[in-house]
Amino acid sequence: MTAQAYGNDATQRRDRADQESSARADAIARLAARRDDLRAQLRSLSDDESESGRPRFSNHLAEDAQDQQQRQGAAVVRQMLINDLRQVEHALERSEREQYGICEDCGHDIPPRRLVVIPDATLCVSCQAQREARRSAH
């Protein structure tokens, strides 16, 4: 390998590392924004529930059933938001420990393209597939 070819190869590796670092930084910024958005949604949901959460007494069975259905729907949405928030916070904690972008199971780097699409990913594609296969087997 010539000195010029070696220099070009080193430059390409450095450029690739810079791009990956930038992609990780962008993903972490998106995670922080997502965390703030989820917290705001949970606050809004809690505010809505406190305004309408008082049981209404009605002489109409249909109204009572509709109120109950709305409360159950809000509980499902709240739980989904809480689960999403936990995953986002977990990924942000990993970034603080400089483990963001490293698979929790195998320790390999999570491809930057995966982090662009799923910024809160803590598993590489292979390990995620294995977990999902184990879950579906049970």
Backbone hydrogen bonds, N-H to C=O, Kabsch-Sander energy under -0.5 kcal/mol:
donor,donor_aa,acceptor,acceptor_aa,energy
6,Y,2,T,-2.6
7,G,3,A,-2.3
8,N,4,Q,-2.4
9,D,5,A,-2.3
10,A,6,Y,-2.4
11,T,7,G,-2.2
12,Q,8,N,-2.4
13,R,9,D,-2.3
14,R,10,A,-2.3
15,D,11,T,-2.7
16,R,12,Q,-2.5
17,A,13,R,-2.4
18,D,14,R,-2.4
19,Q,15,D,-2.3
20,E,16,R,-2.4
21,S,17,A,-2.4
22,S,18,D,-2.3
23,A,19,Q,-2.4
24,R,20,E,-2.3
25,A,21,S,-2.3
26,D,22,S,-2.4
27,A,23,A,-2.3
28,I,24,R,-2.5
29,A,25,A,-2.1
30,R,26,D,-2.3
31,L,27,A,-2.1
32,A,28,I,-2.3
33,A,29,A,-2.0
34,R,30,R,-2.5
35,R,31,L,-2.8
36,D,32,A,-2.1
37,D,33,A,-2.3
38,L,34,R,-2.8
39,R,35,R,-2.5
40,A,36,D,-2.2
41,Q,37,D,-2.4
42,L,38,L,-2.4
43,R,39,R,-2.4
44,S,40,A,-2.6
45,L,41,Q,-2.6
46,S,42,L,-2.4
47,D,43,R,-2.6
48,D,44,S,-2.6
49,E,45,L,-2.4
50,S,46,S,-2.3
51,E,47,D,-1.7
52,S,48,D,-2.3
53,G,49,E,-2.2
58,S,56,R,-0.6
61,L,59,N,-0.6
64,D,60,H,-1.9
65,A,61,L,-2.4
66,Q,62,A,-2.2
67,D,63,E,-2.5
68,Q,64,D,-2.2
69,Q,65,A,-2.4
70,Q,66,Q,-2.2
71,R,67,D,-2.2
72,Q,68,Q,-2.3
73,G,69,Q,-2.4
74,A,70,Q,-2.3
75,A,71,R,-1.9
76,V,72,Q,-1.9
77,V,73,G,-2.3
78,R,74,A,-2.6
79,Q,75,A,-2.2
80,M,76,V,-2.2
81,L,77,V,-2.5
82,I,78,R,-2.6
83,N,79,Q,-2.5
84,D,80,M,-2.4
85,L,81,L,-2.7
86,R,82,I,-2.5
87,Q,83,N,-2.0
88,V,84,D,-2.5
89,E,85,L,-2.8
90,H,86,R,-2.3
91,A,87,Q,-2.1
92,L,88,V,-2.4
93,E,89,E,-2.4
94,R,90,H,-2.1
95,S,91,A,-1.7
96,E,92,L,-1.8
97,R,93,E,-1.4
98,E,95,S,-1.4
99,Q,94,R,-3.6
100,Y,94,R,-0.8
102,I,99,Q,-1.7
103,C,108,H,-3.2
104,E,122,T,-2.8
107,G,103,C,-1.2
110,I,101,G,-3.7
114,R,111,P,-1.0
115,L,111,P,-1.6
116,V,112,P,-1.9
117,V,113,R,-1.7
118,I,114,R,-3.6
121,A,118,I,-2.1
128,Q,124,C,-2.5
129,A,125,V,-2.4
130,Q,126,S,-2.1
131,R,127,C,-2.3
132,E,128,Q,-2.5
133,A,129,A,-2.3
134,R,130,Q,-2.2
135,R,131,R,-2.4
136,S,132,E,-2.3
137,A,133,A,-1.3
138,H,134,R,-0.8
138,H,135,R,-0.7
